[in-house]
Amino acid sequence: MSRSRLNENEGLLPEQVNPDLWPTIDEASLTEHSRKIYQNRKTAVLMYFKREKSLHEIKQVTTIDQQNLRRLIKRCMSSDEMGGIWGFRALIPQKKVKAYQFNVLSKVSNKSRKTGEFNLLLETYPDLRDLIEDLYLGRNRRSLEPAMTPKSIHKRFIEECRRKEIPQSSYPFNTMWMGFRALRRYLNRLGQLHFARTAAFRYGQDAETKALHTGEGEQNYPSTLIPYQRVQFDAHRIDGIYCVEINTPEGDTVPIILERFWILSLIDVATRCILGYSLSLAREISASDVMHCVRNAVLPHKKLKLTIDGLTYHSVGGFPSAVFPETNSWAVWDVICYDNAKAHLANLVKDRLKSLIGCVTNLGPVALPMRRSLIERFFKTLEESGFHRLPNTTGSHPDDPRRNDPEKKAIQWKITYDHLKELVDVLISNYNGTPHGGIHHQRPLELLAKRMGNGLLPRRLEETKRSEMLFLQTVIKRKVRGSLSTGRRPYIQYEGVEYRSEKLNHAAYLINQELTLHVNVDDIRIVKAFLEDGSEFDYLTAAGKWCLSPHSLTTRKAINSLVTQGLLHYTSWDDPIFVYTDFLLKNANKGKRGAVNKFTHLKEVKREAVEQPAGRKQALDSVKQQHEALDKARELKQQLQQEQEIESYEKMLSMFKTKS
């Protein structure tokens, strides 16, 4: 062979000279005629690379001569538009492996054919190319128009061509559409080439976020096999209107509409099991709402007593902590994925997840819910199979035809918040027992049982940390106040209320020293104090009537805010929580929805019975007994004053009596 072999040239990559690494094709998709041509070409190329026969013998077998064979091999070894090797794809009959380039000298005598003249125009005038790209991609501020349409870009294109004094007999003026169709094809290719930039400028922030953060690599579809290895968390505003029944000052019971509220859920990525959920009546979820959901996912779940006729739990459903109490009760996860909501970034959430649960947090990119696709898809399933089927649904958007005066329907059919709690519990329980397409139509609980049967058991919380109180506990530092000169005994000030104890009253040496307080934000009537060296000191109780009714940190702040604004007043003999409840009840009767949600939340707090540690319970009982004794003494004093007033009144009357 007179010429050097093509695969022995210097500078070639391994994938260019090794046919085993070349992209292949599906021969069955070709027509019979094209398949015969392709197979003949492939045989010739492989014989050349394997050195099985000479060029003359290859021609005898395949009828492909030396010149044509070298052309085919060069096509196979060339690079495609993505930078890869064409390989066997280049052997397909009529396959174009090079972009068309217009050649004026070899142009056929077809006056109506203008193929390639648009690209030739852009090569002749590079500033025209820059103008088109700047207008389409929004670069260099060529126009104040937000996102120019192809028609507008074409208009600017023609104006620029006229400014350059291109003859009317030349392209684009010598075509019917003046190059519009070629321009539109060029813009389409430009958008495909600059995918993220085009999505950002022409289709909004949502498209930009998806273009920049999804579809590259395997980060969107990590393989998770171990149960509780990774969980996803999110909150969703329920698409429905619900009411509560409250008592009017006249003693009547009336239904009042609640503002739309939230459901929070945790889903296991490996098995698609919903581990737990919680409901929040607040306008926006808070850190305590997040931890309520976390607590419900870890603690053993208890079924609700159903009052709705026909509503039942499926026998194959349930929650993992109730179905598998030996292994999944107090089970915790290793990684939790959620978004960048303010509630998720709160110190309480970060501290409890790290110190108590012992997991890693994965916030993920901002405004990118597809990274938490499982929990988002669950909420859609929950809406479609539950809330959207009710007459009080608000639908998925304002123009949803299912939305038909939901406020009126909620009151008409008395669809209450208590009904919703039962419905949510049953829907989620049944969801865990329903075949899921994402896990090959297995039931989430069924898959969880299989994985645990293979020894993939979740991590469980340590015995010393198994307390409901710890999930809502935060740590703060406060300085001990007091003064020997004024006779003010030591106390702690927290959120506008003094905290005292018998032991602290006799610890004047702690004045001006800092104590560490463990505060349960769900019930701040009492806090646990520790000295600077970490040793336990005592339980401190809120002064006055603040220690009687359970209330959260949020409720305390709301009361203090109303007092500051002059909208709420109470005396030292009043229970602030009762006064606040009456205030909310009056506003609820006036139709203020925010007040209805807060009033309902207070009622729910009173219903929840959280197990109290022995020391905390003892301190609360002691303070309650003191207040009961003070109340009795006050009543006796008032009774004695009334008796003395009556006696003095009778004496005064006797002085004015006349003798008969």
VOTI-702315 format. One line per 8 residues: for each residue x, y, z of C-alpha. Coordinates in Angstrom, 2 decimals. Layout:
N
X/Y/Z; ...
! end
This chain:
660
0.00/0.00/0.00; 1.61/3.25/-1.13; -0.02/5.51/1.44; 0.31/5.30/5.22; -2.62/3.75/7.02; -5.14/6.30/8.33; -5.27/4.77/11.81; -1.51/5.13/12.20
-1.43/8.92/11.86; -0.11/10.86/14.83; -2.40/12.86/17.11; -5.39/10.52/16.89; -7.33/9.63/20.03; -7.85/5.99/21.10; -11.58/6.19/20.43; -10.85/7.30/16.85
-8.66/4.32/15.90; -10.50/1.61/17.83; -13.80/0.56/16.20; -14.81/-1.22/19.40; -15.23/2.22/21.00; -17.26/3.71/18.15; -20.98/4.53/18.58; -23.17/1.86/16.99
-26.56/2.00/15.30; -29.78/-0.01/15.35; -29.64/-1.82/12.01; -33.24/-2.98/12.33; -34.41/0.63/11.99; -32.95/0.92/8.47; -34.74/-0.03/5.29; -33.64/-3.25/3.60
-31.80/-1.39/0.86; -30.03/0.98/3.28; -29.19/-1.91/5.63; -27.39/-3.81/2.84; -25.34/-0.73/1.92; -24.50/-0.08/5.60; -23.45/-3.68/6.30; -21.25/-3.72/3.20
-19.53/-0.48/4.29; -19.11/-1.72/7.85; -17.54/-4.97/6.63; -15.04/-3.04/4.51; -14.06/-0.69/7.35; -13.60/-3.52/9.86; -11.51/-5.54/7.40; -9.28/-2.48/6.93
-8.75/-1.97/10.69; -8.23/-5.68/11.41; -5.72/-6.02/8.50; -7.48/-9.18/7.43; -7.25/-8.43/3.70; -5.51/-6.09/1.31; -7.24/-3.16/-0.34; -7.62/-5.17/-3.52
-9.21/-8.08/-1.66; -11.52/-5.68/0.25; -12.71/-4.31/-3.10; -13.40/-7.81/-4.40; -15.47/-8.68/-1.33; -17.34/-5.38/-0.83; -16.95/-3.61/-4.22; -15.62/-0.54/-2.33
-12.44/0.80/-3.89; -9.49/2.36/-2.11; -10.53/6.00/-2.55; -14.08/5.42/-1.35; -12.87/3.33/1.59; -10.50/6.06/2.80; -13.39/8.56/2.52; -15.63/6.34/4.65
-12.92/5.82/7.30; -12.30/9.57/7.55; -16.04/10.08/8.05; -16.07/7.51/10.86; -13.06/9.09/12.59; -14.37/12.67/12.37; -16.02/14.51/15.28; -19.71/15.24/15.53
-21.32/18.51/16.69; -21.06/17.42/20.35; -17.33/16.65/20.14; -17.75/12.87/19.99; -16.73/10.39/17.29; -19.16/9.67/14.46; -18.12/6.02/14.32; -20.43/3.60/12.54
-23.12/6.28/12.35; -21.16/7.86/9.50; -21.72/4.73/7.37; -25.50/5.20/7.21; -26.49/6.03/3.62; -27.23/9.72/3.02; -26.01/10.61/6.56; -24.69/14.18/6.82
-21.58/14.40/8.96; -20.54/17.95/7.99; -22.53/21.14/8.17; -23.52/22.55/4.79; -21.27/25.35/3.51; -22.36/27.53/0.66; -19.90/27.72/-2.21; -20.54/30.51/-4.72
-18.23/29.05/-7.35; -19.87/25.63/-7.45; -23.45/26.82/-7.14; -25.84/25.17/-9.55; -27.91/27.29/-11.90; -31.06/27.23/-9.75; -31.92/30.88/-9.20; -34.71/30.14/-6.68
-32.52/28.10/-4.33; -30.96/30.19/-1.53; -29.56/27.38/0.69; -26.52/28.55/2.66; -26.83/32.22/1.76; -27.94/33.20/5.29; -24.79/31.70/6.81; -22.71/33.30/4.06
-24.27/36.67/4.92; -23.36/36.26/8.59; -19.80/35.28/7.70; -19.52/38.33/5.44; -20.94/40.66/8.09; -19.96/39.29/11.57; -21.62/42.26/13.29; -24.98/41.00/11.97
-24.39/37.71/13.81; -23.53/39.61/17.00; -26.67/41.71/16.68; -28.94/38.67/16.28; -27.34/36.82/19.21; -27.44/39.87/21.47; -31.12/40.50/20.75; -32.14/36.87/21.22
-30.05/36.19/24.34; -30.45/39.64/25.90; -26.76/40.53/25.87; -25.10/43.96/25.69; -28.46/45.75/26.14; -29.14/46.12/22.41; -32.85/46.60/23.16; -35.06/47.59/26.10
-37.70/45.09/25.00; -37.76/42.27/27.63; -37.68/39.28/25.23; -37.86/40.13/21.54; -39.91/37.85/19.32; -38.41/36.40/16.12; -40.49/38.89/14.11; -39.05/41.84/16.03
-35.52/40.49/15.65; -36.12/40.04/11.92; -37.23/43.66/11.65; -34.00/44.87/13.29; -32.06/42.45/11.07; -33.55/43.94/7.88; -32.98/47.51/9.12; -29.32/46.70/9.72
-29.01/45.13/6.27; -30.39/48.33/4.70; -28.02/50.40/6.79; -25.16/48.39/5.33; -26.49/49.22/1.83; -26.84/45.61/0.75; -28.28/45.65/-2.80; -31.94/44.83/-3.30
-30.94/42.11/-5.74; -28.88/40.33/-3.08; -29.82/38.16/-0.14; -31.98/38.65/1.96; -33.94/41.12/-0.18; -34.22/38.73/-3.14; -36.37/36.19/-1.20; -40.11/36.15/-0.60
-39.79/36.22/3.24; -36.60/38.32/3.28; -34.67/35.65/5.19; -37.23/35.27/7.99; -37.43/31.48/7.83; -33.65/31.10/7.82; -33.42/33.54/10.74; -35.98/31.57/12.74
-34.10/28.32/12.15; -30.90/30.05/13.25; -32.57/31.31/16.44; -33.79/27.81/17.25; -30.27/26.44/16.93; -28.97/29.37/18.99; -31.41/28.57/21.81; -30.35/24.92/21.80
-26.68/25.87/21.89; -27.10/28.39/24.75; -29.74/26.40/26.65; -29.40/27.92/30.14; -28.97/31.50/28.89; -32.02/31.23/26.63; -34.14/29.68/29.37; -33.13/32.44/31.79
-33.76/35.39/29.47; -36.79/34.23/27.51; -38.71/31.91/29.85; -38.24/33.24/33.40; -36.53/32.35/36.65; -38.20/28.96/37.05; -36.88/27.76/33.68; -33.45/29.20/34.48
-33.26/27.37/37.81; -34.19/24.06/36.22; -31.78/24.55/33.34; -28.86/25.36/35.64; -29.40/22.73/38.32; -31.14/19.71/36.80; -30.49/17.15/34.13; -26.68/17.05/34.50
-25.03/13.98/35.96; -26.81/11.64/38.38; -27.41/14.02/41.26; -31.16/14.00/40.68; -31.55/10.25/40.97; -29.29/8.94/43.75; -29.75/5.28/44.58; -30.93/4.87/48.17
-31.58/1.33/49.42; -31.28/1.55/53.20; -34.51/2.62/54.98; -34.21/5.93/56.86; -30.87/6.63/55.16; -32.35/9.73/53.49; -35.67/11.48/54.08; -37.33/14.47/52.44
-39.34/17.11/54.31; -41.63/19.86/53.13; -44.78/21.81/53.99; -47.83/22.24/51.79; -50.78/24.61/52.14; -53.94/22.51/52.03; -56.24/23.24/49.09; -59.42/23.52/51.09
-61.48/25.69/53.42; -62.50/24.35/56.83; -64.45/25.70/59.76; -64.60/25.39/63.54; -67.56/25.70/65.85; -67.26/28.31/68.59; -69.62/29.65/71.22; -71.01/33.17/70.94
-71.49/35.44/74.00; -75.19/34.57/73.83; -74.39/30.87/74.24; -75.04/29.78/70.64; -72.70/27.54/68.62; -71.80/28.88/65.18; -69.34/27.69/62.48; -66.57/30.14/61.52
-64.18/29.83/58.60; -60.48/29.13/59.18; -57.72/30.57/57.05; -55.98/28.02/54.86; -53.31/26.22/56.82; -50.44/23.77/56.36; -49.59/20.10/56.43; -45.98/19.07/57.04
-44.68/15.61/56.15; -41.56/13.43/56.14; -41.05/10.70/53.49; -38.42/7.97/53.39; -36.61/8.02/50.04; -35.76/4.31/49.98; -39.24/2.92/50.65; -41.59/5.90/49.96
-43.08/5.47/53.45; -44.55/8.56/55.10; -42.91/8.54/58.52; -44.98/11.27/60.13; -46.87/14.49/59.65; -48.26/17.48/61.52; -50.76/20.27/60.91; -50.02/23.95/61.44
-52.76/26.58/61.77; -50.30/29.45/61.48; -50.17/31.77/58.48; -46.56/30.68/57.93; -44.93/27.62/59.46; -42.48/28.11/62.33; -39.55/26.19/63.74; -41.79/24.56/66.36
-44.10/23.32/63.58; -41.14/21.63/61.89; -40.10/19.95/65.12; -43.68/18.82/65.78; -43.53/16.94/62.49; -40.12/15.48/63.34; -41.39/14.40/66.76; -44.45/12.72/65.25
-42.22/10.85/62.79; -40.01/9.45/65.56; -42.54/8.72/68.32; -44.82/5.66/68.09; -47.92/6.67/66.12; -51.39/6.23/67.57; -54.51/5.86/65.46; -57.29/8.40/65.86
-60.81/7.53/66.94; -62.83/8.08/63.76; -66.21/9.81/63.86; -66.84/10.12/60.09; -69.18/7.46/58.74; -67.54/5.21/56.15; -63.98/6.41/56.86; -61.75/3.44/57.75
-58.11/2.49/57.98; -56.90/-0.10/55.46; -55.65/-3.27/57.10; -52.40/-3.21/55.06; -51.72/0.48/55.82; -50.39/2.33/58.82; -47.28/4.18/59.96; -43.90/2.43/60.26
-43.56/3.25/63.96; -46.91/1.53/64.66; -46.66/-1.40/62.22; -43.08/-2.29/63.24; -42.82/-1.07/66.85; -39.80/-3.27/67.66; -37.60/-1.79/64.94; -39.18/1.47/63.80
-40.32/2.95/67.08; -37.94/5.85/67.84; -36.17/5.22/64.51; -34.23/8.20/63.11; -32.61/9.07/59.78; -29.14/9.99/58.58; -29.83/12.77/56.04; -32.82/15.12/55.79
-33.48/17.13/52.62; -35.55/20.32/52.73; -35.63/23.77/51.17; -34.34/27.14/52.39; -37.50/28.29/54.20; -36.84/30.49/57.23; -38.39/27.93/59.59; -35.89/25.32/58.39
-32.95/27.64/59.05; -33.99/28.41/62.64; -31.52/27.64/65.40; -34.04/25.35/67.12; -34.36/23.13/64.03; -30.63/23.03/63.29; -29.74/22.28/66.91; -32.35/19.55/67.44
-31.59/17.79/64.14; -27.89/17.78/64.92; -27.85/17.18/68.67; -30.96/15.02/69.13; -31.60/13.23/65.82; -27.94/13.18/64.85; -28.56/13.69/61.13; -27.05/15.78/58.35
-29.14/18.51/56.70; -29.23/18.96/52.93; -30.79/22.30/51.99; -30.34/21.93/48.25; -30.53/24.73/45.67; -32.90/27.65/46.19; -36.30/27.46/44.41; -35.64/23.95/43.09
-38.43/21.65/44.34; -37.55/18.91/41.82; -34.63/17.99/44.08; -37.30/16.94/46.60; -39.56/15.38/44.01; -40.81/12.55/46.22; -42.39/14.72/48.89; -43.76/17.12/46.25
-45.33/14.19/44.39; -46.81/12.87/47.63; -48.55/16.19/48.28; -50.03/16.07/44.78; -51.30/12.54/45.42; -52.74/13.62/48.76; -54.58/16.51/47.14; -55.92/14.53/44.18
-57.02/11.52/46.21; -58.38/13.51/49.14; -58.78/17.27/49.44; -59.67/18.01/45.79; -62.55/15.54/45.98; -64.31/17.46/48.75; -66.93/20.16/48.07; -64.92/22.69/50.09
-61.78/22.44/47.92; -60.13/25.58/46.59; -58.68/23.66/43.66; -55.12/23.85/42.46; -55.47/27.41/41.11; -58.00/30.29/41.21; -59.63/29.27/37.90; -59.92/25.58/38.80
-63.50/24.45/37.95; -63.54/22.36/41.13; -63.46/25.59/43.13; -67.11/26.42/43.78; -67.61/28.77/46.73; -65.61/26.62/49.23; -66.40/28.89/52.21; -70.12/28.40/51.74
-69.73/24.64/51.27; -67.58/24.29/54.39; -70.26/25.95/56.54; -73.16/24.25/54.74; -71.79/20.75/55.27; -69.99/21.59/58.54; -66.62/20.32/57.32; -64.58/21.05/60.43
-60.96/20.99/61.42; -61.56/17.85/63.50; -62.87/16.11/60.37; -59.74/17.13/58.50; -57.47/15.61/61.16; -59.24/12.27/60.83; -59.16/12.44/57.02; -55.43/13.25/56.88
-54.50/10.45/59.26; -56.48/7.89/57.27; -55.24/9.11/53.87; -51.57/8.94/54.89; -52.02/5.61/56.65; -53.67/4.13/53.56; -51.02/5.68/51.30; -48.35/3.61/53.07
-50.34/0.48/52.21; -51.04/1.34/48.54; -48.85/0.00/45.66; -46.44/2.69/44.44; -45.23/2.92/40.83; -41.86/4.34/41.87; -40.97/1.13/43.76; -42.21/-1.35/41.14
-45.80/-1.31/42.39; -44.91/-2.55/45.85; -46.54/-1.13/48.95; -44.20/1.18/50.92; -44.71/-0.81/54.12; -44.19/-4.05/52.20; -40.89/-2.82/50.80; -39.83/-1.59/54.23
-40.50/-5.05/55.67; -38.42/-6.66/52.90; -35.47/-4.34/53.43; -35.51/-4.85/57.19; -35.84/-8.61/56.64; -32.55/-8.42/54.71; -30.86/-6.81/57.70; -31.16/-3.15/56.61
-32.45/-1.86/59.94; -32.78/1.87/60.66; -30.83/3.61/63.36; -32.80/4.13/66.59; -32.65/6.98/69.08; -30.66/6.38/72.24; -32.62/5.45/75.35; -31.47/8.57/77.17
-32.93/10.81/74.44; -36.37/9.21/74.20; -38.41/12.05/75.61; -41.10/14.14/73.92; -39.83/17.21/75.72; -36.44/17.14/73.96; -37.82/17.71/70.46; -38.98/21.26/71.26
-36.13/22.16/73.60; -33.83/25.09/72.96; -30.90/26.38/74.99; -30.55/30.03/76.02; -28.45/31.95/78.52; -29.79/34.51/80.99; -28.17/36.55/83.75; -29.54/36.25/87.28
-31.06/39.53/88.40; -31.61/40.82/91.93; -30.18/43.27/94.43; -29.22/43.04/98.07; -29.52/46.81/98.53; -33.15/46.89/97.36; -34.07/43.53/98.87; -34.94/42.06/95.46
-34.38/38.32/95.60; -32.69/36.53/92.66; -34.77/35.79/89.55; -34.49/35.21/85.79; -36.22/37.41/83.19; -37.38/35.58/80.05; -39.82/36.96/77.46; -41.26/39.59/79.79
-41.90/37.23/82.71; -39.91/36.56/85.88; -38.87/32.99/86.68; -38.21/31.97/90.25; -37.80/28.95/92.53; -37.35/28.40/96.24; -33.74/27.36/95.68; -32.97/30.42/93.56
-34.53/32.70/96.19; -31.81/31.58/98.62; -28.94/31.73/96.12; -27.97/35.41/96.27; -24.41/34.45/95.32; -25.70/33.81/91.75; -26.73/37.44/91.20; -25.10/38.79/88.02
-23.98/35.28/87.05; -25.18/33.60/83.87; -27.32/30.48/83.89; -28.00/28.12/80.98; -31.71/27.48/80.50; -33.28/24.51/78.73; -36.57/25.83/77.40; -39.34/23.77/75.84
-40.75/26.30/73.36; -44.03/24.39/73.26; -44.63/24.97/76.98; -42.61/27.73/78.64; -44.31/27.72/82.02; -41.18/26.22/83.50; -37.49/26.08/82.48; -34.59/23.99/83.67
-31.52/25.93/84.84; -27.88/24.83/84.81; -24.85/26.53/86.34; -21.91/27.79/84.30; -19.95/24.58/84.93; -22.80/22.53/83.46; -24.21/21.15/86.70; -27.98/21.06/87.16
-29.38/23.78/89.41; -33.17/23.75/89.60; -36.50/24.11/87.76; -37.58/27.76/87.54; -41.28/28.57/87.29; -42.93/31.56/85.65; -44.17/34.07/88.21; -47.84/34.91/88.73
-50.60/33.19/86.77; -48.28/32.53/83.83; -47.46/29.12/85.29; -51.03/27.77/85.30; -52.05/27.30/81.65; -49.78/25.62/79.08; -48.65/28.06/76.39; -45.95/28.22/73.74
-43.26/30.79/73.10; -45.28/32.05/70.13; -48.34/32.59/72.34; -46.28/34.47/74.96; -44.87/36.78/72.30; -48.34/37.40/70.85; -49.72/38.35/74.28; -46.80/40.67/75.04
-47.26/42.35/71.66; -50.95/42.98/72.32; -50.18/44.37/75.78; -47.58/46.73/74.30; -50.12/47.95/71.75; -52.68/48.53/74.50; -55.12/45.98/73.05; -54.95/43.54/75.96
-55.09/44.10/79.71; -54.87/41.72/82.67; -54.19/41.98/86.40; -51.96/39.92/88.65; -55.01/37.83/89.60; -55.88/37.01/85.96; -54.58/34.09/83.94; -53.08/35.78/80.82
-53.89/32.73/78.67; -57.60/32.93/79.61; -57.63/36.66/78.88; -55.93/36.06/75.52; -58.38/33.29/74.68; -61.33/35.57/75.40; -59.73/38.27/73.24; -59.34/35.84/70.32
-62.88/34.54/70.78; -64.30/38.06/70.52; -62.29/38.74/67.36; -63.30/35.37/65.93; -66.98/36.25/66.43; -66.30/39.43/64.48; -65.11/37.32/61.54; -61.36/37.87/61.79
-59.91/34.67/60.34; -56.48/35.05/61.85; -58.06/35.13/65.29; -60.01/31.93/64.51; -56.82/30.06/63.63; -55.04/31.24/66.78; -58.05/30.41/68.95; -58.21/26.90/67.47
-54.46/26.48/67.98; -54.82/27.29/71.70; -57.56/24.68/72.00; -55.33/22.11/70.30; -52.45/22.89/72.67; -54.69/22.20/75.67; -55.73/18.85/74.16; -52.16/17.60/73.73
-50.92/15.79/76.84; -47.12/15.68/76.79; -45.44/13.49/79.36; -43.64/15.69/81.90; -40.34/14.74/83.60; -40.68/14.05/87.32; -38.89/17.21/88.47; -40.81/19.46/86.10
-44.17/17.94/87.07; -43.37/18.29/90.75; -42.43/21.96/90.35; -45.65/22.71/88.44; -47.79/20.89/91.01; -46.14/22.79/93.84; -46.78/26.16/92.19; -50.38/25.24/91.40
-51.00/24.32/95.02; -49.60/27.68/96.10; -51.88/29.53/93.68; -54.89/27.48/94.76; -54.12/28.35/98.40; -53.75/32.04/97.48; -57.04/31.96/95.57; -58.82/30.40/98.53
-57.29/32.96/100.90; -58.40/35.73/98.54; -61.94/34.32/98.41; -62.05/34.05/102.24; -60.80/37.58/102.55; -63.42/38.86/100.13; -66.11/36.89/101.97; -64.95/38.27/105.33
-64.96/41.81/103.92; -68.48/41.31/102.64; -69.63/40.02/106.06; -68.00/42.96/107.82; -69.66/45.39/105.38; -73.07/43.79/106.02; -72.54/43.87/109.79; -71.53/47.55/109.76
-74.51/48.32/107.52; -76.89/46.65/109.94; -75.41/48.59/112.86; -75.91/51.81/111.00; -79.54/50.92/110.32; -80.13/50.09/113.98; -78.99/53.58/114.99; -81.78/55.12/112.94
-84.54/52.85/114.20; -87.27/54.69/116.23; -88.97/53.31/119.30; -92.53/52.16/118.71
! end
